[in-house]
Amino acid sequence: YYLLASFTGVVEIVDGIGGLQVDIPYAMNDSASGAVFPEGPRVLTGKETLAFSRNRKDTPKGDFSRSENQGRVILSTLEKLQAEYEEDPTVLFQCIAVGSARLQTDLSLAEVFDLMLTGLTIEPSKVENLVVPGSNGFVGDAAVVFLASGADSIYADMRKDGVLG
């Protein structure tokens, strides 16, 4: 299955749900991505979430930090969904409405709804935000990420049941 969002889609989705509370792990000042933030928790707009998620030039581990920060955004979204669902269960339908016009997927509406219900049962503090190991390099003039041998075992373990460990 796949779920695809454009940059504009990310901005509109985050703004459509009222922003995301994200703990910025270190100060950022990257003009290329637009990520200019002090360290610490803050509510990000859609544009700020996109900048935070794209920043790799001003992070400790480049592309690997960017992937880790994208995981932070996903977990923040899960936390927001759960908090708002406790107050008003119809938030599931509001989220589906916001996302359906801005995402491409091969999931049916019923599968999306089932995934959201499953997400409500996941304790975000127990989720490990894991980035597969690798290194940066070049193929010709193109900067690329090479996965390390440890990535294979992570993917194999996840294929069993979708859970690491």
N, C-alpha and C positions, 0 to 999 in steps of 0.2 A: 504494500500500500504506500501511497505517498500523500503528502500535504505540502503545497507550495504556496508561498506568499511572496509577492513582489516587495520592493522597498517601500513603495507607496502603500501597499496593503498593510505592511507592518505598522506604519505610522497611523493609518486610519483605524486599524484594529485597536491599538493601544489607546488612541484618543477616544475611540468609541466605547471603551470600557472604563474611561476616566483616569487613565495613567496607571503606572506600576510603581510600587514601593520596591526599590532596589538598594542593596547595600554596596556602594561603590568600594571595591577592595583597596584601591590606591588612587592617588590624585592622577588625573588625566589631563593632558593638554596636547591634543592631536588635531591640528587644523585640517588634515586630509579627511578624517572621518567626521569632524565636528564635535568630537568628544572632549569637552572641557568641563571637568567636574572636580570638586574637592573630594577627598576620601570621606566615606561615611554614608549613612542612609539618606535617601531622598526619593521623592515621588518624581518619576520621569514622565514627560510627555511622550507622544509617539515619536516625534523627531529626535528627542534626546535618547529614547530607547534604541532607535536605529543607530545613532552615532555610537552609543555605548557598545552595541552589539557588533559594530563593524570595526572598531578600533583595534589595530594590531601593531601599528608603528610606535605606539607610546605605551607598550605593555611589557612586563618582565619577560614573557616567553613568546612574543609575537603571535603567530597564528594559533598557538596552543592556548595562550591567554584569551584570545578572542573566542575560541570555542568554549572555554570555561565560563566566560562572561555570558555567552549565549545560553548556557545551561542555567546561569543565575536568573536570566530573564524568564526562562521556561518555569523554573521553580517559583518565581515571584508570581507568575500568572496563575499557577496552581494554587498558591496561598490565597490570592485574591478571590479566585473562584470559590474556594471553600469558605472563606469568611463571608462573602456576600450570599452564598447559598444558604448559610445558617440563618441569615436575616430574612431572605426572600428566595424560596426555591425556584421562582419563575426566572431567576437570573440565568438559568441554563438556556432558556429559550431566547433571552436577550443576547447571550453570547453567540448562540448559533446564528441568529439574525445578523449580528455584526460580522461574523466570520464568513458566512455563506456567500456574501457578495464580494469578498476580498481574497478568498482562498480558492485554490484549485485542488481537487482531491479525487481519488477513485473510490473513496469510501461513500457508502450510502448515508442518507440522513439518519437512518436507524442505527448504523454503526457509529456515526459521530456521536449520537445521543448516548449510546452504550459506553463509548470511551469516556465521555464526560462523567457519566455516573460512576464508572470505575475510578476516574481521577478523584472523585470525592472520597474514596476509601483509602487513598494513599497518604501516609503521613509525610509531609514534605521534609521534616527534620531527619527522617530516616533514609532519604534518598541521597545517594552518593553522586555528586556531580563529577563524573569521571571523563577525562579526555584520554583517548587512546594514545599510547606512546609513539613517538616518531621524531623526525628531524626535518629541518628545512634544507633545501638545496635548489639546484637549477637543472632544468632540461633545456638545453640551448639557452635562450634568453629568458625563458619563463621561470619565475620563482614557483617552486612546488613544495609540497609536504610529502615526505616519504614516511610511511608507517613502519614502525619497528616490529620485530618478530613477535613481541608481546601482544601486539594488536590481534593477531590471529586467534590466540587463546581466548581473548575477551569476546570476540565475535562468535567463536564456537560456543562458548558458555551461554551467551545471550540467545543463540539460536535454539537452545534446548527448551527454554520456557519463558524467555523474555526478561529473566532476572539474572543478575550477575551473582555468582556464588553458589 
